Amino acid sequence: MSNDKNSNYEKAVARATGKGEVSTAPAIPVSHDLVKKADDATIAAMLADPSLEFAVQNHNMEQGEMLEGILEGNGPDAEFERHDPHTNTVTTNVVQTWIVSSFDGTKRVSILSSVQLDKKLPPFVGGPVKIVRGKDINIGDAKRMTDYLVAGPKLKNGQRRSWATQRPQVIDASASAPALPPGTGNSEAAAH
């Protein structure tokens, strides 16, 4: 190998391994007008700006707090890691979230779901909703349930929302049974 080829090879190996000579390409400067300190006044001005739309902010509802807006539906799942000091194990729990937007659609919050919210919120998706976090209720075996008050405007034309998880099957008893094709079922009984 000639000295030029050997030198280029060594430079390539050094760049790939991060050892030795570093690339002589110029560094690209970060534009410092992109990164700024945000004080309370700057944040308040952003929140008051009607021309901005905000990404979802996580929110932990406290007892007695009310969230009011348009229920958009489920958001991304949230993952929580719990460390058990007794067994020194880490378990990951996945929890569903719900997204509520402001009435003008510019601000959104995401709240962690619960069994109660999963039962109460689906009939309100796409419309206005009020959610009040109630008390934690002990239900035995060291388990708790958080109670939520959920409400929205009545539907028009006398329609009612349903919170049933399974709709009852309706059987039309007046309909005639379809005839079985020949060769199926008990064809001898049908012939007599």
N, C-alpha and C positions, 0 to 999 in steps of 0.2 A: 504494500500500500504506500502511496506517496504521502508526503507530509500533509498536503492539503486535504486529501481524502481521510487520512487518519485523524486530523484535527477536527474535521466536520463530524466524523463518527463520534469522537470523544465529546464534542459539544452536544450532540443529539442525546447521547447517553446521560450526560450531566443534566440536561433539561428534563429528560424523562424521569430520572430518579430524584431530582431535586438536589443533587450534590454537585459541587464544583461550580463551574461557570454558569451564571444566570443569563437569561436572554437579555440582549441589549436593546430590545424594543422599548420605546418610550412608554412610561406609565400614563394611563388615561386619568386625568384629574377628575375628582368628584366635584360636581357643581355645588358649591356651598349655598346657593340660593334655594336649593331643594330641601335642605335640612335646617330647621329652625327650632328654637325653643317656643313652646306654646304655653302662654300664661292663661289665667282664667278669663281674661277679657277676650283673648283671641279665640278661645274655645266657645265662649258665649256668642261672639260674632258669627262664628261658623254655624252654630246651631240655629241662630236667628235668620240666616241667609236662605230665603225661599228658593233660590236658584240651585241649591245643592240637594243631592239625595245621598243618604248615608247607608253604609253597609250595616248589617245586623250587629247589634251590641248585645252581649250576654247580660242577663239580669237575674239576680237572685231575689225572688219575692219574699218579703218579710210578712209576718203575721199582721193582718189588718190592712195591708197595702192593696190598692186597687189598680189594675191595669185596664185601660180602655182604648180601643182602637178597632181596626179591621183585622180579623183572624185570617191570615194568609194560608195557614196549614202547618204541616210538619216541616221543620228545618233539618239541618244535618245532625246526625247522632253525635253525642258527646261521650267521650271516654274518660273514665276515672280509674285511677290505680289506687288500690288499698293495700297497705302493708300491715300484715298481722305480726306483731312483735313476738307473739308466743310461738308461732311456727316458722317465723322468718320467711314467709311466702308473700308474694305480691299477686293479687288478682286484679283483673281488668274488668270493669263493668261498663256496659254500653247503655246509655240512656237516651231516649228519644227527646226531641225538643219541639216546641211550638213557636211560631213566629207571629207577632202582632205588630201591625204597622200603624203609624199615625193616620188620621183621617185624610190628610193631604198626600200620604204615600211617601213622604221624604225621610221619615225616621222609622227604624224597626228595632224591636227587642226580641230576644230569644229567651224563653224560659224553659227550665227542665220540666219534662213531663212527669206525670205520676199516674197511678192507676185511675184515680178520680178524674184527672184531666183527660185521660184517654177515653173515658166513658162519656164525659160531659161536653167536650168541645166539638167533636165531628159534625153535629148538626148545624153548627154556626160557621163553618169554613166558608170564606168568601163574603162574610157580612160583618156588621158591627157586633162587638162583644164586650162585656164587662166581666172581669175575673177578679174576685176578692179572695185572698188567701186567709183561710180561717185557722183554727187551732189545730195542733197536733193531738190526735186522740189515741190513747193507748188501747190496743185491741187484743192484748194478751201475748204470752210467750215472748215478751220483750220486743214486740213489734209495735210500730206506730203507723198511723194513717193521717195524712194531712187533708183536712176538709177544705173544699173550694166552693164558693158561691159563683155560679156562672149564669149569665143572663144576656139576652139580646132582644131586639124588638120583635113583637109578634109578626108572624107572616101575614100577608094580605089574603083576602078572599076566604077567611075562615080556615085556612090550612093550618095544620099543626105539625110541629116537629116530632120525630120519634127517636127515642133513645134506646129502643129495643135492639139488642145485639143480633137477634135472629128473628126474622119475620115469620109468622106462622104460615104454613102451607095451606092454601085453600083448595079443596077438592070439590069439583063440580059433580054432584051426585046425580044431576039430571041428564048428563051427557051419556050417550050410549057407548058401550065398550066396543073398541075396534075388533073386527073379526080377525081370527087367527088365520094365517095363510095355511093352505093344505100341507099336511105333513108335519105340522108343529103342534105341540101340546097333545092332548088326548083326543085324537081324531076319531077313534072308535066311538067314544061317548058322544061326540058331536054328530056322528052318522045316525045314531039311534034316536 
